[in-house]
């Protein structure tokens, strides 16, 4: 993808584009990802889409299976 910008600002530009795209998708009740492909890049949008009871269940499972939060920290839940 070719876009205008200053060399060295690519990550910042990506973050801006990603935020706008995520906002539009959320506004129209679309999803940017599915629970098995969240990753850190999609996490903010996933937090908006994920039902809170599901988040509570994920946190409880993570606390039980990974009490020190070593495995994949900050991806699906904190």
Biopython code that builds the backbone (N, CA, C, O; Angstrom):
import numpy as np
from Bio.PDB.StructureBuilder import StructureBuilder

atoms = [
    (1, "UNK", "N", (0.844, -1.162, 0.000)),
    (1, "UNK", "CA", (0.000, 0.000, 0.000)),
    (1, "UNK", "C", (0.892, 1.229, 0.000)),
    (1, "UNK", "O", (1.757, 1.366, 0.866)),
    (2, "UNK", "N", (0.701, 2.095, -0.928)),
    (2, "UNK", "CA", (1.481, 3.332, -0.991)),
    (2, "UNK", "C", (0.653, 4.467, -0.398)),
    (2, "UNK", "O", (-0.488, 4.698, -0.799)),
    (3, "UNK", "N", (1.238, 5.160, 0.548)),
    (3, "UNK", "CA", (0.566, 6.305, 1.166)),
    (3, "UNK", "C", (1.561, 7.431, 1.335)),
    (3, "UNK", "O", (2.771, 7.211, 1.392)),
    (4, "UNK", "N", (1.034, 8.640, 1.413)),
    (4, "UNK", "CA", (1.909, 9.789, 1.637)),
    (4, "UNK", "C", (2.267, 9.860, 3.112)),
    (4, "UNK", "O", (1.465, 9.504, 3.976)),
    (5, "UNK", "N", (3.445, 10.310, 3.384)),
    (5, "UNK", "CA", (3.880, 10.463, 4.766)),
    (5, "UNK", "C", (5.377, 10.616, 4.817)),
    (5, "UNK", "O", (6.073, 10.483, 3.810)),
    (6, "UNK", "N", (5.855, 10.897, 5.998)),
    (6, "UNK", "CA", (7.300, 11.046, 6.167)),
    (6, "UNK", "C", (7.928, 9.689, 6.446)),
    (6, "UNK", "O", (7.370, 8.894, 7.203)),
    (7, "UNK", "N", (9.078, 9.415, 5.847)),
    (7, "UNK", "CA", (9.783, 8.176, 6.174)),
    (7, "UNK", "C", (10.038, 8.114, 7.681)),
    (7, "UNK", "O", (10.444, 9.096, 8.302)),
    (8, "UNK", "N", (9.794, 6.956, 8.239)),
    (8, "UNK", "CA", (9.964, 6.775, 9.670)),
    (8, "UNK", "C", (8.658, 6.885, 10.440)),
    (8, "UNK", "O", (8.602, 6.523, 11.616)),
    (9, "UNK", "N", (7.596, 7.385, 9.787)),
    (9, "UNK", "CA", (6.297, 7.527, 10.442)),
    (9, "UNK", "C", (5.345, 6.380, 10.096)),
    (9, "UNK", "O", (4.147, 6.472, 10.362)),
    (10, "UNK", "N", (5.861, 5.313, 9.511)),
    (10, "UNK", "CA", (4.993, 4.245, 9.026)),
    (10, "UNK", "C", (4.156, 3.611, 10.137)),
    (10, "UNK", "O", (2.969, 3.348, 9.946)),
    (11, "UNK", "N", (4.761, 3.368, 11.281)),
    (11, "UNK", "CA", (4.025, 2.725, 12.373)),
    (11, "UNK", "C", (2.929, 3.652, 12.893)),
    (11, "UNK", "O", (1.810, 3.209, 13.150)),
    (12, "UNK", "N", (3.243, 4.912, 13.045)),
    (12, "UNK", "CA", (2.246, 5.880, 13.499)),
    (12, "UNK", "C", (1.099, 5.990, 12.494)),
    (12, "UNK", "O", (-0.069, 6.051, 12.879)),
    (13, "UNK", "N", (1.438, 6.015, 11.219)),
    (13, "UNK", "CA", (0.423, 6.080, 10.174)),
    (13, "UNK", "C", (-0.448, 4.830, 10.206)),
    (13, "UNK", "O", (-1.671, 4.918, 10.096)),
    (14, "UNK", "N", (0.183, 3.665, 10.357)),
    (14, "UNK", "CA", (-0.563, 2.408, 10.457)),
    (14, "UNK", "C", (-1.526, 2.465, 11.639)),
    (14, "UNK", "O", (-2.687, 2.079, 11.503)),
    (15, "UNK", "N", (-1.071, 2.932, 12.780)),
    (15, "UNK", "CA", (-1.928, 3.024, 13.962)),
    (15, "UNK", "C", (-3.137, 3.920, 13.695)),
    (15, "UNK", "O", (-4.254, 3.592, 14.096)),
    (16, "UNK", "N", (-2.919, 5.044, 13.025)),
    (16, "UNK", "CA", (-4.017, 5.962, 12.707)),
    (16, "UNK", "C", (-5.028, 5.320, 11.755)),
    (16, "UNK", "O", (-6.236, 5.408, 11.971)),
    (17, "UNK", "N", (-4.526, 4.679, 10.710)),
    (17, "UNK", "CA", (-5.406, 4.016, 9.735)),
    (17, "UNK", "C", (-6.185, 2.900, 10.412)),
    (17, "UNK", "O", (-7.389, 2.759, 10.199)),
    (18, "UNK", "N", (-5.503, 2.113, 11.223)),
    (18, "UNK", "CA", (-6.132, 1.000, 11.927)),
    (18, "UNK", "C", (-7.237, 1.503, 12.853)),
    (18, "UNK", "O", (-8.305, 0.894, 12.921)),
    (19, "UNK", "N", (-7.002, 2.597, 13.561)),
    (19, "UNK", "CA", (-8.001, 3.148, 14.482)),
    (19, "UNK", "C", (-9.250, 3.601, 13.729)),
    (19, "UNK", "O", (-10.367, 3.328, 14.167)),
    (20, "UNK", "N", (-9.072, 4.284, 12.611)),
    (20, "UNK", "CA", (-10.217, 4.752, 11.825)),
    (20, "UNK", "C", (-10.996, 3.562, 11.264)),
    (20, "UNK", "O", (-12.224, 3.529, 11.351)),
    (21, "UNK", "N", (-10.298, 2.598, 10.698)),
    (21, "UNK", "CA", (-10.964, 1.417, 10.146)),
    (21, "UNK", "C", (-11.712, 0.653, 11.238)),
    (21, "UNK", "O", (-12.842, 0.212, 11.028)),
    (22, "UNK", "N", (-11.088, 0.500, 12.392)),
    (22, "UNK", "CA", (-11.726, -0.207, 13.508)),
    (22, "UNK", "C", (-12.981, 0.522, 13.968)),
    (22, "UNK", "O", (-14.004, -0.110, 14.231)),
    (23, "UNK", "N", (-12.910, 1.839, 14.068)),
    (23, "UNK", "CA", (-14.074, 2.627, 14.481)),
    (23, "UNK", "C", (-15.239, 2.467, 13.506)),
    (23, "UNK", "O", (-16.387, 2.318, 13.927)),
    (24, "UNK", "N", (-14.949, 2.498, 12.216)),
    (24, "UNK", "CA", (-16.004, 2.349, 11.209)),
    (24, "UNK", "C", (-16.627, 0.957, 11.294)),
    (24, "UNK", "O", (-17.850, 0.820, 11.263)),
    (25, "UNK", "N", (-15.800, -0.060, 11.401)),
    (25, "UNK", "CA", (-16.330, -1.419, 11.502)),
    (25, "UNK", "C", (-17.200, -1.578, 12.741)),
    (25, "UNK", "O", (-18.272, -2.180, 12.676)),
    (26, "UNK", "N", (-16.747, -1.044, 13.862)),
    (26, "UNK", "CA", (-17.524, -1.145, 15.098)),
    (26, "UNK", "C", (-18.845, -0.378, 14.980)),
    (26, "UNK", "O", (-19.887, -0.861, 15.425)),
    (27, "UNK", "N", (-18.803, 0.792, 14.394)),
    (27, "UNK", "CA", (-20.011, 1.613, 14.232)),
    (27, "UNK", "C", (-21.087, 0.860, 13.449)),
    (27, "UNK", "O", (-22.275, 0.982, 13.748)),
    (28, "UNK", "N", (-20.671, 0.084, 12.451)),
    (28, "UNK", "CA", (-21.627, -0.644, 11.622)),
    (28, "UNK", "C", (-21.789, -2.099, 12.058)),
    (28, "UNK", "O", (-22.274, -2.943, 11.304)),
    (29, "UNK", "N", (-21.367, -2.369, 13.298)),
    (29, "UNK", "CA", (-21.539, -3.675, 13.930)),
    (29, "UNK", "C", (-20.875, -4.807, 13.161)),
    (29, "UNK", "O", (-21.343, -5.945, 13.192)),
    (30, "UNK", "N", (-19.803, -4.497, 12.484)),
    (30, "UNK", "CA", (-18.993, -5.517, 11.821)),
    (30, "UNK", "C", (-17.876, -5.918, 12.780)),
    (30, "UNK", "O", (-17.656, -5.259, 13.797)),
    (31, "UNK", "N", (-17.189, -6.972, 12.460)),
    (31, "UNK", "CA", (-16.092, -7.398, 13.316)),
    (31, "UNK", "C", (-14.788, -7.331, 12.545)),
    (31, "UNK", "O", (-14.733, -7.653, 11.358)),
    (32, "UNK", "N", (-13.751, -6.914, 13.228)),
    (32, "UNK", "CA", (-12.440, -6.816, 12.595)),
    (32, "UNK", "C", (-11.684, -8.134, 12.710)),
    (32, "UNK", "O", (-10.720, -8.372, 11.983)),
    (33, "UNK", "N", (-12.122, -8.976, 13.617)),
    (33, "UNK", "CA", (-11.422, -10.226, 13.867)),
    (33, "UNK", "C", (-12.370, -11.214, 14.509)),
    (33, "UNK", "O", (-13.534, -10.907, 14.763)),
    (34, "UNK", "N", (-11.865, -12.388, 14.766)),
    (34, "UNK", "CA", (-12.608, -13.418, 15.481)),
    (34, "UNK", "C", (-11.743, -13.836, 16.654)),
    (34, "UNK", "O", (-10.538, -13.584, 16.644)),
    (35, "UNK", "N", (-12.315, -14.458, 17.650)),
    (35, "UNK", "CA", (-11.585, -14.721, 18.888)),
    (35, "UNK", "C", (-10.293, -15.516, 18.699)),
    (35, "UNK", "O", (-9.402, -15.422, 19.543)),
    (36, "UNK", "N", (-10.162, -16.280, 17.641)),
    (36, "UNK", "CA", (-8.932, -17.060, 17.459)),
    (36, "UNK", "C", (-7.872, -16.305, 16.656)),
    (36, "UNK", "O", (-6.808, -16.855, 16.372)),
    (37, "UNK", "N", (-8.145, -15.068, 16.292)),
    (37, "UNK", "CA", (-7.170, -14.292, 15.520)),
    (37, "UNK", "C", (-7.082, -12.859, 16.035)),
    (37, "UNK", "O", (-7.016, -11.913, 15.250)),
    (38, "UNK", "N", (-7.082, -12.705, 17.349)),
    (38, "UNK", "CA", (-7.101, -11.363, 17.917)),
    (38, "UNK", "C", (-5.733, -10.724, 17.829)),
    (38, "UNK", "O", (-5.550, -9.755, 17.092)),
    (39, "UNK", "N", (-4.782, -11.237, 18.556)),
    (39, "UNK", "CA", (-3.464, -10.629, 18.598)),
    (39, "UNK", "C", (-3.512, -9.243, 19.220)),
    (39, "UNK", "O", (-4.590, -8.704, 19.469)),
    (40, "UNK", "N", (-2.381, -8.689, 19.462)),
    (40, "UNK", "CA", (-2.324, -7.375, 20.101)),
    (40, "UNK", "C", (-2.819, -6.262, 19.177)),
    (40, "UNK", "O", (-3.329, -5.245, 19.646)),
    (41, "UNK", "N", (-2.673, -6.451, 17.895)),
    (41, "UNK", "CA", (-3.084, -5.424, 16.940)),
    (41, "UNK", "C", (-4.598, -5.220, 16.934)),
    (41, "UNK", "O", (-5.071, -4.095, 16.774)),
    (42, "UNK", "N", (-5.360, -6.301, 17.107)),
    (42, "UNK", "CA", (-6.822, -6.217, 17.071)),
    (42, "UNK", "C", (-7.447, -6.079, 18.456)),
    (42, "UNK", "O", (-8.664, -5.928, 18.562)),
    (43, "UNK", "N", (-6.662, -6.127, 19.498)),
    (43, "UNK", "CA", (-7.206, -6.172, 20.861)),
    (43, "UNK", "C", (-8.157, -5.017, 21.183)),
    (43, "UNK", "O", (-9.219, -5.281, 21.747)),
    (44, "UNK", "N", (-7.851, -3.758, 20.866)),
    (44, "UNK", "CA", (-8.801, -2.686, 21.215)),
    (44, "UNK", "C", (-10.187, -2.888, 20.589)),
    (44, "UNK", "O", (-11.199, -2.659, 21.252)),
    (45, "UNK", "N", (-10.243, -3.310, 19.337)),
    (45, "UNK", "CA", (-11.530, -3.553, 18.683)),
    (45, "UNK", "C", (-12.216, -4.766, 19.293)),
    (45, "UNK", "O", (-13.434, -4.774, 19.469)),
    (46, "UNK", "N", (-11.436, -5.789, 19.615)),
    (46, "UNK", "CA", (-12.000, -6.991, 20.229)),
    (46, "UNK", "C", (-12.639, -6.662, 21.579)),
    (46, "UNK", "O", (-13.703, -7.192, 21.902)),
    (47, "UNK", "N", (-12.011, -5.807, 22.359)),
    (47, "UNK", "CA", (-12.574, -5.418, 23.653)),
    (47, "UNK", "C", (-13.948, -4.766, 23.492)),
    (47, "UNK", "O", (-14.819, -4.949, 24.342)),
    (48, "UNK", "N", (-14.150, -4.015, 22.423)),
    (48, "UNK", "CA", (-15.445, -3.375, 22.178)),
    (48, "UNK", "C", (-16.512, -4.382, 21.751)),
    (48, "UNK", "O", (-17.697, -4.183, 22.018)),
    (49, "UNK", "N", (-16.094, -5.455, 21.094)),
    (49, "UNK", "CA", (-17.036, -6.414, 20.521)),
    (49, "UNK", "C", (-17.344, -7.589, 21.442)),
    (49, "UNK", "O", (-18.408, -8.199, 21.334)),
    (50, "UNK", "N", (-16.440, -7.903, 22.327)),
    (50, "UNK", "CA", (-16.570, -9.091, 23.169)),
    (50, "UNK", "C", (-17.576, -8.834, 24.291)),
    (50, "UNK", "O", (-17.455, -7.836, 25.001)),
    (51, "UNK", "N", (-18.568, -9.713, 24.464)),
    (51, "UNK", "CA", (-19.505, -9.547, 25.580)),
    (51, "UNK", "C", (-18.776, -9.684, 26.921)),
    (51, "UNK", "O", (-17.890, -10.527, 27.064)),
    (52, "UNK", "N", (-19.142, -8.868, 27.882)),
    (52, "UNK", "CA", (-18.467, -8.887, 29.178)),
    (52, "UNK", "C", (-18.554, -10.245, 29.884)),
    (52, "UNK", "O", (-17.563, -10.655, 30.490)),
    (53, "UNK", "N", (-19.692, -10.969, 29.840)),
    (53, "UNK", "CA", (-19.689, -12.298, 30.475)),
    (53, "UNK", "C", (-18.632, -13.236, 29.873)),
    (53, "UNK", "O", (-18.043, -14.050, 30.583)),
    (54, "UNK", "N", (-18.400, -13.116, 28.570)),
    (54, "UNK", "CA", (-17.370, -13.935, 27.931)),
    (54, "UNK", "C", (-15.983, -13.519, 28.414)),
    (54, "UNK", "O", (-15.123, -14.369, 28.643)),
    (55, "UNK", "N", (-15.765, -12.219, 28.569)),
    (55, "UNK", "CA", (-14.480, -11.736, 29.089)),
    (55, "UNK", "C", (-14.249, -12.255, 30.501)),
    (55, "UNK", "O", (-13.139, -12.669, 30.834)),
    (56, "UNK", "N", (-15.279, -12.238, 31.328)),
    (56, "UNK", "CA", (-15.155, -12.753, 32.695)),
    (56, "UNK", "C", (-14.804, -14.238, 32.690)),
    (56, "UNK", "O", (-13.973, -14.683, 33.481)),
    (57, "UNK", "N", (-15.435, -15.005, 31.801)),
    (57, "UNK", "CA", (-15.137, -16.435, 31.699)),
    (57, "UNK", "C", (-13.698, -16.661, 31.231)),
    (57, "UNK", "O", (-13.004, -17.532, 31.755)),
    (58, "UNK", "N", (-13.252, -15.881, 30.252)),
    (58, "UNK", "CA", (-11.867, -16.008, 29.781)),
    (58, "UNK", "C", (-10.873, -15.674, 30.888)),
    (58, "UNK", "O", (-9.870, -16.367, 31.060)),
    (59, "UNK", "N", (-11.156, -14.613, 31.634)),
    (59, "UNK", "CA", (-10.256, -14.233, 32.739)),
    (59, "UNK", "C", (-10.202, -15.324, 33.803)),
    (59, "UNK", "O", (-9.130, -15.632, 34.323)),
    (60, "UNK", "N", (-11.351, -15.907, 34.128)),
    (60, "UNK", "CA", (-11.387, -16.977, 35.130)),
    (60, "UNK", "C", (-10.593, -18.189, 34.652)),
    (60, "UNK", "O", (-9.839, -18.783, 35.423)),
    (61, "UNK", "N", (-10.761, -18.556, 33.388)),
    (61, "UNK", "CA", (-10.004, -19.689, 32.847)),
    (61, "UNK", "C", (-8.511, -19.382, 32.842)),
    (61, "UNK", "O", (-7.702, -20.235, 33.207)),
    (62, "UNK", "N", (-8.144, -18.185, 32.437)),
    (62, "UNK", "CA", (-6.726, -17.810, 32.415)),
    (62, "UNK", "C", (-6.146, -17.811, 33.822)),
    (62, "UNK", "O", (-5.035, -18.299, 34.029)),
    (63, "UNK", "N", (-6.879, -17.275, 34.788)),
    (63, "UNK", "CA", (-6.401, -17.271, 36.174)),
    (63, "UNK", "C", (-6.192, -18.688, 36.695)),
    (63, "UNK", "O", (-5.235, -18.951, 37.423)),
    (64, "UNK", "N", (-7.086, -19.600, 36.322)),
    (64, "UNK", "CA", (-6.977, -20.984, 36.790)),
    (64, "UNK", "C", (-5.843, -21.735, 36.103)),
    (64, "UNK", "O", (-5.115, -22.485, 36.752)),
    (65, "UNK", "N", (-5.688, -21.541, 34.804)),
    (65, "UNK", "CA", (-4.705, -22.311, 34.034)),
    (65, "UNK", "C", (-3.340, -21.648, 33.935)),
    (65, "UNK", "O", (-2.335, -22.323, 33.713)),
    (66, "UNK", "N", (-3.299, -20.340, 34.096)),
    (66, "UNK", "CA", (-2.054, -19.579, 33.966)),
    (66, "UNK", "C", (-2.023, -18.504, 35.058)),
    (66, "UNK", "O", (-2.096, -17.312, 34.760)),
    (67, "UNK", "N", (-1.915, -18.927, 36.319)),
    (67, "UNK", "CA", (-2.046, -17.979, 37.429)),
    (67, "UNK", "C", (-0.995, -16.873, 37.446)),
    (67, "UNK", "O", (-1.213, -15.824, 38.053)),
    (68, "UNK", "N", (0.125, -17.090, 36.799)),
    (68, "UNK", "CA", (1.176, -16.067, 36.765)),
    (68, "UNK", "C", (1.125, -15.228, 35.485)),
    (68, "UNK", "O", (1.968, -14.358, 35.269)),
    (69, "UNK", "N", (0.128, -15.499, 34.640)),
    (69, "UNK", "CA", (-0.102, -14.746, 33.395)),
    (69, "UNK", "C", (1.163, -14.679, 32.533)),
    (69, "UNK", "O", (1.583, -13.614, 32.079)),
    (70, "UNK", "N", (1.743, -15.848, 32.330)),
    (70, "UNK", "CA", (2.962, -15.969, 31.532)),
    (70, "UNK", "C", (2.634, -16.166, 30.049)),
    (70, "UNK", "O", (3.314, -15.623, 29.178)),
    (71, "UNK", "N", (1.598, -16.940, 29.774)),
    (71, "UNK", "CA", (1.273, -17.319, 28.404)),
    (71, "UNK", "C", (0.485, -16.225, 27.681)),
    (71, "UNK", "O", (-0.615, -15.867, 28.103)),
    (72, "UNK", "N", (1.032, -15.712, 26.626)),
    (72, "UNK", "CA", (0.358, -14.753, 25.743)),
    (72, "UNK", "C", (-0.303, -13.600, 26.504)),
    (72, "UNK", "O", (-1.499, -13.362, 26.334)),
    (73, "UNK", "N", (0.443, -12.893, 27.327)),
    (73, "UNK", "CA", (-0.151, -11.839, 28.150)),
    (73, "UNK", "C", (-0.719, -10.684, 27.322)),
    (73, "UNK", "O", (-0.107, -10.228, 26.356)),
    (74, "UNK", "N", (-1.898, -10.228, 27.726)),
    (74, "UNK", "CA", (-2.495, -9.052, 27.105)),
    (74, "UNK", "C", (-3.104, -9.253, 25.741)),
    (74, "UNK", "O", (-3.375, -8.276, 25.043)),
    (75, "UNK", "N", (-3.331, -10.502, 25.335)),
    (75, "UNK", "CA", (-3.902, -10.706, 24.010)),
    (75, "UNK", "C", (-5.426, -10.781, 24.083)),
    (75, "UNK", "O", (-6.101, -9.866, 23.610)),
    (76, "UNK", "N", (-5.977, -11.829, 24.652)),
    (76, "UNK", "CA", (-7.434, -11.915, 24.746)),
    (76, "UNK", "C", (-7.984, -11.151, 25.937)),
    (76, "UNK", "O", (-9.008, -10.477, 25.828)),
    (77, "UNK", "N", (-7.314, -11.254, 27.064)),
    (77, "UNK", "CA", (-7.716, -10.544, 28.286)),
    (77, "UNK", "C", (-6.461, -10.149, 29.042)),
    (77, "UNK", "O", (-5.384, -10.701, 28.812)),
    (78, "UNK", "N", (-6.607, -9.191, 29.946)),
    (78, "UNK", "CA", (-5.484, -8.804, 30.802)),
    (78, "UNK", "C", (-5.461, -9.670, 32.039)),
    (78, "UNK", "O", (-4.589, -9.506, 32.892)),
]
sb = StructureBuilder()
sb.init_structure("model")
sb.init_model(0)
sb.init_chain("A")
sb.init_seg("    ")
for serial, (resi, resn, name, xyz) in enumerate(atoms, 1):
    if name == "N":
        sb.init_residue(resn, " ", resi, " ")
    sb.init_atom(name, np.array(xyz, "f"), 0.0, 1.0, " ", f" {name:<3s}", serial, name[0])
structure = sb.get_structure()
